[in-house]
Amino acid sequence: MIKTDILIIGAGPTGLFAVFEAGLLQLKCHLIDALPQAGGQCAEIYPKKPIYDIPGFPEILAGDLVANLMEQIKPFQPGFTLGERAETIEPQEDGTFIVTTNEGTRHQAPVVAIAGGLGSFEPRKPILKNLEKFENKGVSYLIREPEMYRGKRVLIAGGGDSALDWSIYLAEIAESVTLVHRRNEFRGALDSVEKVQELKNQGKINLITPAEVVGLEGEEQLQALLVQKVGEDEEKRRIEVDAFIPLFGLSPKLGPISNWGLEIEKNAIRVNNSLDYQTNIPGIYAIGDVNTYPGKLKLILCGFHEATLMVQSAYQRIYPNKRYVLKYTTVGGVQGFDGSKKEAPKAVVKTIE
């Protein structure tokens, strides 16, 4: 049995930052995540994708943000159960909870914080004959390592931010990039649409709209794709490729968490945002993209805020007879569980003569 003060389900940015805030209150954390490494979507889906709305960082790669968060929480020595999915939760008579994973690993804590992002994800796949035959043989639904496409002929299908952003990125390293979308209009950011148009004018992106991929060709590896204009009966265009990346988004699922008796609204967990982001079950909180409340914004920085308030409430639940007085890190410094200490700068007092 793994015992801790706060059991965090989900090791994405929000869950990791919760460890830091808990550490400031000398609360120990343990994290469970179905992925084999910490970082959530930022590590698994788009580690090389830049993020622009993290305070203090005009631009930071998602993977670098995770690395910084891991460095920040190192003094608080969190535990990790990775590659396992939280399966069941059992309230105990003493007010604690026991969470068991699909591998049978048991965890016990007086506070559970669900920071599972949007849940588990499955890529939305186009309906194409032989698609699965070429999975990992030229067909990918995520881009984890862009360098593998250097010097390759790549075709991306989709009309959202991911399709636009990766087309722009790969245009600088791939031999050729073709972007296919079934509409002339794109759903992504305006500046990304303009950048794609600029790269098209420069001959760095082959843009085909409105069109869709209608066939795949190849023996052991994908060799070519058939593309046809939408609403037209013209002959299919054959494009030789090394890689086909359909980016039609991901389908989120809460998974076993949806069976825990929590109040669910539109595939998210309803919480009390007027106080501490607690769910309808006292002692279970939900922070980050996994929760919902009036005015909710699914942003990493909002998850950081929610984690901070959640930890304050968790402290009062764990130590109901103690009064916690907020101390700014600029005054109190950071005291790690490993004995490390980052001292706050001392005030300089001068006497006027």
C-alpha positions, 0 to 999 in steps of 0.5 A, a space after each residue: 500500500 502506497 500512502 501519501 497526503 495527496 494522491 494526484 491522478 494525472 501527471 500533466 502540468 496541473 498535477 505536477 504544479 500541485 506537487 509544488 504547492 503542496 510541498 510549500 505546505 509540507 504535504 507529500 504527493 504521489 501521482 498516478 498516470 496511465 502514460 509511461 512518463 510524466 507530462 500528460 499531453 505535453 510530453 506524449 502528444 506535442 512535446 515539440 510544440 510551442 506554448 505562448 500563454 505561460 506567464 514569464 515565458 514568451 514561448 516555451 516548448 511543451 516538453 521544456 515546460 514539463 522538464 521545468 516543472 519536474 525540476 521545480 518539484 524535485 525537492 519535494 520528492 513526489 512518488 509516481 505510479 506510471 503506466 497504470 490507470 486509476 481503476 477504482 476508488 474506495 472511501 474508508 471509515 477513517 475518511 481516507 480513500 484507497 485507489 487501485 490501478 488496473 495493475 492492482 497497485 493500491 494507494 491510500 490518501 486522505 485527499 484525492 486530486 483528479 488532474 487527468 486533463 481531458 481523460 484518455 485519448 483516442 485519435 479520430 481516424 478517417 474512414 479509409 480502406 487499409 488504413 490500419 494496415 499502414 499504421 506505424 508503416 507510414 501512417 501516424 496520428 501524432 507527431 512525437 518526434 519531428 526529426 523523423 520527418 526530416 527529408 521525407 515527403 509528408 502529407 497532413 490532413 486536417 483543418 485545425 491548429 495541429 494540422 496548421 502548426 505541424 505543416 508550418 514546422 515540417 515545411 522547414 525540415 521535410 522534403 515536401 509538405 502537402 496539406 489537405 483539408 476538405 474545406 477552404 476555411 480553416 479552424 485554426 488561429 488566423 496567424 497560422 492560416 496566414 503563415 500557411 498561405 505565405 509558405 504556399 506562395 513560397 512553394 514550401 507547402 502544397 495546399 489542396 482544398 477542398 479535398 480529402 484523402 480517399 485511398 492509400 497505396 503501398 506494399 509493406 510501407 505506405 508509398 502513395 495517397 489518392 486525393 480527390 476534390 470534394 464534390 467533384 468527379 475529377 480523376 483522383 490525384 496520386 501523391 507519392 509520400 513517405 508519411 501520412 498524418 491525419 490530424 482530425 483531433 482526439 476523442 477524450 474519454 474519462 474512463 473508469 473515473 466516470 464510474 466513481 459517483 462524481 457529478 459529470 457534465 459533458 464529459 467533465 467533472 463538476 466542481 465547486 469553483 467558488 471555494 476549492 474545486 472540490 467535487 460532490 464527494 468531500 475529499 475528492 477534488 478535480 483540477 485542470 481540464 478535467 473539471 467544469 464550472 461556470 466560466 471554465 477556461 481550459 488553459 494550463 495557467 488556469 489549472 495552476 490557479 486551481 491547484 493552488 487553491 485545492 492544496 490550501 483546502 486539502 491542508 485544512 482537511 488533513 489538519 483541521 485543527 491547524 491554522 495555515 498562514 500564507 507565506 510568500 516564497 519571496 519571504 519564506 523561501 522553499 524548504 524541500 523534503 530532501 533537506 535543501 533550502 532556497 533562502 529568501 533574500 534578506 532585507 537590507 536595513 540602512 541607517 540614515 545618519 
